Amino acid sequence: MLNFWETACVPCVKELPSLSDFGRAFRLQGVVVVAVSGDEDPQKYSRFLSDHHVALETYRDPSRRIGKSFGTYMFPETYIIQHGRIVRKVVGGIDWMSDDMGSFVRTQLAHQ
């Protein structure tokens, strides 16, 4: 999974705990969650990660080139990628631990 976010985005901040929980819940099945921040200020970004105990693999892309290459136009946006193919794009913040999302991912994993 590839998530685009930034610290000033309220829906991004709201969804981060469930995104972290999701990553932990599906890690043993091979799911990797990578969160790419569009934050320009490296200190603000680092402080946010520390203060909020973000438990995801995160990177900072202040130029937002990675997101632009995916067609990302707002934050948060998340791409579920399987075998190099985007199988689902989620625009806006969601509860990643919802039954619907868990069911979707389990179905995708069953079709590997």
Residue, then its C-alpha position, 0 to 999 in steps of 0.5 A: m500500500l502506498n499512502f500520500w499524506e501531510t501533517a497539516c491534513v486533518p483527515c490524514v492525521k485522523e486516519l494514521p492510527s488505523l493505517s498503522d493498525f492495519g499495517r500491523a494486522f496484515r504484516l504477516q500476510g506480506v502487506v507493506v504500508v508505505a506513507v509518503s509525506g508531502d511536508e516541506d519542513p523536515q523538522k515538522y515532519s520528524r517531530f510529528l512522527s515522533d509525537h504521534h508514534v507513527a508505526l509505518e514506513t514513512y518517507r518525505d517527498p517535499s516536491r510531491r513528485i511521487g504523488k504526481s506520478f500516481g495522479t494524486y491530487m489531494f491528501p490523503e490518497t492511498y493506492i493498494i498495489q498488488h503485483g505491480r498493479i493498482v487494484r484500488k485507489v482510496v481518496g480521503g481518510i477512512d478507517w482502515m480497520s473497517d470490516d469492508m477494508g479488511s474483507f477487501v484485502r483478505t480477498q486480494l490476498a487469497h487471489q495471489 
